[in-house]
Amino acid sequence: MQKIVFATGNAHKLGEVRAILRDIVEVVSPADIGFHDDVEETGTTFEENALIKAQAVFAATGYPCISDDSGLCVDALGGAPGVYSARYGGEPVSHAKNIEKLLQALEGNEQRRACFVAVLCAVGFSPEPIFVKGEVCGKILTTIQGEGGFGYDPIFMADGFDRSFAQLSPDEKNSVSHRGKAWTNLLPILKDFVQLP
C-alpha cells in the first residue's frame, strides 16, 4: 500500500486521518520517518501554517508530505479563535481551557454560528504546493455534550445533526467533518502523482 507522510504531532488528528484513509493509503507520522522537531507555526492563516509544517518535514526528510492546519471560526467572535484555536485558552494547551474560554466569550449571545475549517497542504508531490480546504458549519452549544472526539467537539453541533461531534461515532464524524472533506478533495489531485486505488 502507498505510504503518505502526514505532518502532525497530534495523535488525535493522526488517528482521524488513518481512519479516513484506512482502505486507500498507509498514513505515517513524521516521527515514523525520524523527524522529531517542533515546527513553529508563525503564519496568520491556515494556508500559511499548513505550508510551514509541510515544507519543514519535506526539507528535513526528503519525503513528500501533507500537513493540515485547522481551527474553529465563530461568527460572533469575528472568526476567532481561528488559527489560534489550539492555544485559545493559553499555554499549556488544554482542550478544557479552550472550551471554557469560548463558552464564556459567547455567554448570553444568541448568535452561535461557527464553522470548522481544515486546510491541507501537500509538498513534494508536484513542483508547487497543493492546497485544498474542507469546511463544516453548525453552531456552538451552551454546554458540553459527549465525551468522544477531541478539541471543541463536545460543544460543536454540525448542521443537520441533533448531537455534538463528541456524541457521533468516528465514522459519522469523519463523513461530514472539515478534515474528512479536505481529504476527499485532495485525493483526486494526488492520484496524478502517486499510486492510489
C-alpha atoms as a printed R data frame, in Angstrom:
    type eleno elety resid chain resno       x      y       z
1   ATOM     1    CA   MET     A     1   0.000  0.000   0.000
2   ATOM     2    CA   GLN     A     2   1.225  3.502  -0.864
3   ATOM     3    CA   LYS     A     3   2.568  5.464   2.120
4   ATOM     4    CA   ILE     A     4   1.822  9.132   2.758
5   ATOM     5    CA   VAL     A     5   3.538 11.227   5.440
6   ATOM     6    CA   PHE     A     6   1.056 13.324   7.401
7   ATOM     7    CA   ALA     A     7   2.965 16.151   9.081
8   ATOM     8    CA   THR     A     8   1.361 16.283  12.502
9   ATOM     9    CA   GLY     A     9   2.380 15.535  16.052
10  ATOM    10    CA   ASN     A    10  -1.273 15.484  17.117
11  ATOM    11    CA   ALA     A    11  -2.227 11.867  17.843
12  ATOM    12    CA   HIS     A    12  -5.955 12.669  17.543
13  ATOM    13    CA   LYS     A    13  -5.545 14.143  14.042
14  ATOM    14    CA   LEU     A    14  -3.304 11.254  13.011
15  ATOM    15    CA   GLY     A    15  -5.890  8.734  14.195
16  ATOM    16    CA   GLU     A    16  -8.685 10.515  12.335
17  ATOM    17    CA   VAL     A    17  -6.749 10.640   9.081
18  ATOM    18    CA   ARG     A    18  -5.718  6.989   9.371
19  ATOM    19    CA   ALA     A    19  -9.403  6.113   9.798
20  ATOM    20    CA   ILE     A    20 -10.454  8.271   6.832
21  ATOM    21    CA   LEU     A    21  -7.779  6.756   4.548
22  ATOM    22    CA   ARG     A    22  -7.621  3.241   6.001
23  ATOM    23    CA   ASP     A    23  -8.510  1.470   2.741
24  ATOM    24    CA   ILE     A    24  -6.610  3.850   0.454
25  ATOM    25    CA   VAL     A    25  -3.101  4.632   1.751
26  ATOM    26    CA   GLU     A    26  -0.911  3.967   4.766
27  ATOM    27    CA   VAL     A    27  -0.519  7.170   6.779
28  ATOM    28    CA   VAL     A    28   2.764  7.619   8.643
29  ATOM    29    CA   SER     A    29   3.751 10.385  11.057
30  ATOM    30    CA   PRO     A    30   6.929 12.479  10.938
31  ATOM    31    CA   ALA     A    31   8.196 10.507  13.942
32  ATOM    32    CA   ASP     A    32   7.802  7.296  11.920
33  ATOM    33    CA   ILE     A    33  10.388  8.621   9.436
34  ATOM    34    CA   GLY     A    34  12.735 10.063  12.055
35  ATOM    35    CA   PHE     A    35  11.550 13.691  12.177
36  ATOM    36    CA   HIS     A    36  11.082 14.862  15.761
37  ATOM    37    CA   ASP     A    37  11.494 18.661  15.550
38  ATOM    38    CA   ASP     A    38   8.843 21.050  16.816
39  ATOM    39    CA   VAL     A    39   7.805 23.228  13.882
40  ATOM    40    CA   GLU     A    40   6.777 26.709  14.981
41  ATOM    41    CA   GLU     A    41   3.535 27.814  13.330
42  ATOM    42    CA   THR     A    42   4.130 31.509  12.712
43  ATOM    43    CA   GLY     A    43   1.536 32.026   9.970
44  ATOM    44    CA   THR     A    44  -1.604 34.120  10.309
45  ATOM    45    CA   THR     A    45  -3.712 31.922   8.011
46  ATOM    46    CA   PHE     A    46  -4.464 28.201   7.860
47  ATOM    47    CA   GLU     A    47  -2.714 28.078   4.464
48  ATOM    48    CA   GLU     A    48   0.493 29.657   5.796
49  ATOM    49    CA   ASN     A    49   0.712 27.326   8.783
50  ATOM    50    CA   ALA     A    50  -0.022 24.210   6.728
51  ATOM    51    CA   LEU     A    51   2.719 25.195   4.256
52  ATOM    52    CA   ILE     A    52   5.257 25.869   7.029
53  ATOM    53    CA   LYS     A    53   4.736 22.397   8.513
54  ATOM    54    CA   ALA     A    54   4.765 20.511   5.219
55  ATOM    55    CA   GLN     A    55   7.871 22.310   3.929
56  ATOM    56    CA   ALA     A    56   9.763 21.706   7.184
57  ATOM    57    CA   VAL     A    57   9.217 17.940   7.097
58  ATOM    58    CA   PHE     A    58   9.891 17.688   3.361
59  ATOM    59    CA   ALA     A    59  13.093 19.766   3.604
60  ATOM    60    CA   ALA     A    60  14.417 17.688   6.512
61  ATOM    61    CA   THR     A    61  13.492 14.217   5.264
62  ATOM    62    CA   GLY     A    62  13.038 14.383   1.501
63  ATOM    63    CA   TYR     A    63   9.694 12.622   1.874
64  ATOM    64    CA   PRO     A    64   6.715 14.232   0.136
65  ATOM    65    CA   CYS     A    65   4.221 15.041   2.840
66  ATOM    66    CA   ILE     A    66   0.877 16.552   3.657
67  ATOM    67    CA   SER     A    67   0.102 18.813   6.575
68  ATOM    68    CA   ASP     A    68  -3.099 20.186   7.980
69  ATOM    69    CA   ASP     A    69  -3.906 23.379   9.766
70  ATOM    70    CA   SER     A    70  -7.372 23.654  11.135
71  ATOM    71    CA   GLY     A    71  -9.493 25.518  13.593
72  ATOM    72    CA   LEU     A    72 -12.881 26.736  14.696
73  ATOM    73    CA   CYS     A    73 -14.147 30.044  13.317
74  ATOM    74    CA   VAL     A    74 -17.006 31.626  15.277
75  ATOM    75    CA   ASP     A    75 -19.072 34.329  13.544
76  ATOM    76    CA   ALA     A    76 -19.874 36.296  16.705
77  ATOM    77    CA   LEU     A    77 -16.155 36.486  17.534
78  ATOM    78    CA   GLY     A    78 -15.112 37.780  14.126
79  ATOM    79    CA   GLY     A    79 -13.772 34.374  13.080
80  ATOM    80    CA   ALA     A    80 -11.861 33.713  16.317
81  ATOM    81    CA   PRO     A    81 -10.305 31.554  17.605
82  ATOM    82    CA   GLY     A    82  -9.383 30.606  14.003
83  ATOM    83    CA   VAL     A    83  -5.692 29.782  13.535
84  ATOM    84    CA   TYR     A    84  -5.231 30.181  17.295
85  ATOM    85    CA   SER     A    85  -7.834 27.517  18.162
86  ATOM    86    CA   ALA     A    86  -5.370 25.065  19.741
87  ATOM    87    CA   ARG     A    87  -3.949 27.687  22.129
88  ATOM    88    CA   TYR     A    88  -7.057 29.822  22.614
89  ATOM    89    CA   GLY     A    89  -7.159 29.158  26.360
90  ATOM    90    CA   GLY     A    90  -3.434 29.860  26.795
91  ATOM    91    CA   GLU     A    91  -0.401 27.696  27.482
92  ATOM    92    CA   PRO     A    92  -0.028 24.856  28.225
93  ATOM    93    CA   VAL     A    93  -2.534 23.705  25.599
94  ATOM    94    CA   SER     A    94  -5.735 22.396  27.184
95  ATOM    95    CA   HIS     A    95  -8.937 21.397  25.401
96  ATOM    96    CA   ALA     A    96 -10.879 22.074  28.604
97  ATOM    97    CA   LYS     A    97  -9.474 25.614  28.940
98  ATOM    98    CA   ASN     A    98 -10.166 26.346  25.268
99  ATOM    99    CA   ILE     A    99 -13.783 25.249  25.624
100 ATOM   100    CA   GLU     A   100 -14.239 27.174  28.871
101 ATOM   101    CA   LYS     A   101 -12.913 30.401  27.332
102 ATOM   102    CA   LEU     A   102 -15.103 30.020  24.236
103 ATOM   103    CA   LEU     A   103 -18.269 29.355  26.238
104 ATOM   104    CA   GLN     A   104 -17.519 32.404  28.400
105 ATOM   105    CA   ALA     A   105 -16.934 34.562  25.303
106 ATOM   106    CA   LEU     A   106 -20.350 33.548  23.929
107 ATOM   107    CA   GLU     A   107 -22.248 33.661  27.222
108 ATOM   108    CA   GLY     A   108 -25.683 35.206  26.650
109 ATOM   109    CA   ASN     A   109 -25.056 35.530  22.926
110 ATOM   110    CA   GLU     A   110 -27.787 34.118  20.690
111 ATOM   111    CA   GLN     A   111 -25.512 34.237  17.630
112 ATOM   112    CA   ARG     A   112 -23.666 30.910  17.872
113 ATOM   113    CA   ARG     A   113 -22.917 30.174  14.213
114 ATOM   114    CA   ALA     A   114 -19.486 28.588  13.656
115 ATOM   115    CA   CYS     A   115 -17.510 26.592  11.115
116 ATOM   116    CA   PHE     A   116 -14.660 24.135  11.484
117 ATOM   117    CA   VAL     A   117 -12.092 24.736   8.731
118 ATOM   118    CA   ALA     A   118  -9.241 22.470   7.628
119 ATOM   119    CA   VAL     A   119  -6.609 23.353   5.038
120 ATOM   120    CA   LEU     A   120  -4.323 20.625   3.693
121 ATOM   121    CA   CYS     A   121  -1.017 21.419   2.031
122 ATOM   122    CA   ALA     A   122   0.824 18.763   0.011
123 ATOM   123    CA   VAL     A   123   4.514 19.393  -0.635
124 ATOM   124    CA   GLY     A   124   6.911 17.318  -2.730
125 ATOM   125    CA   PHE     A   125   4.294 15.716  -4.967
126 ATOM   126    CA   SER     A   126   4.283 18.424  -7.639
127 ATOM   127    CA   PRO     A   127   6.519 21.425  -8.454
128 ATOM   128    CA   GLU     A   128   4.246 23.753  -6.471
129 ATOM   129    CA   PRO     A   129   2.499 23.142  -3.123
130 ATOM   130    CA   ILE     A   130  -1.060 21.845  -3.434
131 ATOM   131    CA   PHE     A   131  -3.742 23.387  -1.195
132 ATOM   132    CA   VAL     A   132  -7.262 22.122  -0.532
133 ATOM   133    CA   LYS     A   133  -9.874 23.154   2.012
134 ATOM   134    CA   GLY     A   134 -12.694 21.451   3.883
135 ATOM   135    CA   GLU     A   135 -15.372 23.086   5.990
136 ATOM   136    CA   VAL     A   136 -18.313 22.048   8.142
137 ATOM   137    CA   CYS     A   137 -20.675 24.589   9.664
138 ATOM   138    CA   GLY     A   138 -23.048 24.437  12.585
139 ATOM   139    CA   LYS     A   139 -23.414 26.050  15.973
140 ATOM   140    CA   ILE     A   140 -21.716 26.282  19.349
141 ATOM   141    CA   LEU     A   141 -23.729 24.619  22.105
142 ATOM   142    CA   THR     A   142 -24.187 26.251  25.507
143 ATOM   143    CA   THR     A   143 -22.927 23.209  27.431
144 ATOM   144    CA   ILE     A   144 -20.532 20.306  26.903
145 ATOM   145    CA   GLN     A   145 -22.254 17.283  25.358
146 ATOM   146    CA   GLY     A   146 -20.493 13.950  24.880
147 ATOM   147    CA   GLU     A   147 -17.082 12.541  25.687
148 ATOM   148    CA   GLY     A   148 -15.820 11.444  22.261
149 ATOM   149    CA   GLY     A   149 -13.715 13.292  19.736
150 ATOM   150    CA   PHE     A   150 -11.260 15.979  20.823
151 ATOM   151    CA   GLY     A   151 -10.787 19.728  20.885
152 ATOM   152    CA   TYR     A   152 -14.046 21.651  20.564
153 ATOM   153    CA   ASP     A   153 -16.073 18.567  19.536
154 ATOM   154    CA   PRO     A   154 -18.193 18.485  22.751
155 ATOM   155    CA   ILE     A   155 -19.614 21.974  22.080
156 ATOM   156    CA   PHE     A   156 -19.995 21.868  18.277
157 ATOM   157    CA   MET     A   157 -23.141 20.591  16.545
158 ATOM   158    CA   ALA     A   158 -22.983 20.350  12.751
159 ATOM   159    CA   ASP     A   159 -25.931 21.399  10.597
160 ATOM   160    CA   GLY     A   160 -28.373 18.535  10.128
161 ATOM   161    CA   PHE     A   161 -27.437 16.804  13.394
162 ATOM   162    CA   ASP     A   162 -29.035 16.746  16.833
163 ATOM   163    CA   ARG     A   163 -25.845 15.631  18.605
164 ATOM   164    CA   SER     A   164 -22.439 17.199  19.146
165 ATOM   165    CA   PHE     A   165 -19.360 15.987  17.291
166 ATOM   166    CA   ALA     A   166 -18.316 14.327  20.562
167 ATOM   167    CA   GLN     A   167 -21.517 12.232  20.503
168 ATOM   168    CA   LEU     A   168 -21.039 10.942  16.962
169 ATOM   169    CA   SER     A   169 -19.216  7.728  16.095
170 ATOM   170    CA   PRO     A   170 -15.796  8.289  14.479
171 ATOM   171    CA   ASP     A   171 -17.181  7.193  11.100
172 ATOM   172    CA   GLU     A   172 -20.173  9.545  11.411
173 ATOM   173    CA   LYS     A   173 -17.938 12.471  12.270
174 ATOM   174    CA   ASN     A   174 -15.362 11.723   9.564
175 ATOM   175    CA   SER     A   175 -18.096 11.536   6.912
176 ATOM   176    CA   VAL     A   176 -19.051 15.196   7.461
177 ATOM   177    CA   SER     A   177 -16.039 16.761   9.185
178 ATOM   178    CA   HIS     A   178 -13.868 19.533   7.786
179 ATOM   179    CA   ARG     A   179 -10.869 17.183   7.792
180 ATOM   180    CA   GLY     A   180 -12.781 14.408   6.033
181 ATOM   181    CA   LYS     A   181 -13.966 16.839   3.344
182 ATOM   182    CA   ALA     A   182 -10.466 18.245   2.836
183 ATOM   183    CA   TRP     A   183  -9.015 14.765   2.260
184 ATOM   184    CA   THR     A   184 -11.885 13.910  -0.081
185 ATOM   185    CA   ASN     A   185 -10.934 17.000  -2.089
186 ATOM   186    CA   LEU     A   186  -7.202 16.194  -2.043
187 ATOM   187    CA   LEU     A   187  -7.190 12.525  -3.048
188 ATOM   188    CA   PRO     A   188  -8.307 13.014  -6.675
189 ATOM   189    CA   ILE     A   189  -5.475 15.550  -7.114
190 ATOM   190    CA   LEU     A   190  -2.887 13.223  -5.549
191 ATOM   191    CA   LYS     A   191  -3.832 10.446  -7.980
192 ATOM   192    CA   ASP     A   192  -1.845 12.349 -10.605
193 ATOM   193    CA   PHE     A   193   1.324 11.916  -8.531
194 ATOM   194    CA   VAL     A   194   1.039  8.698  -6.501
195 ATOM   195    CA   GLN     A   195  -0.473  5.259  -6.975
196 ATOM   196    CA   LEU     A   196  -3.845  5.261  -5.271
197 ATOM   197    CA   PRO     A   197  -6.574  2.621  -5.611
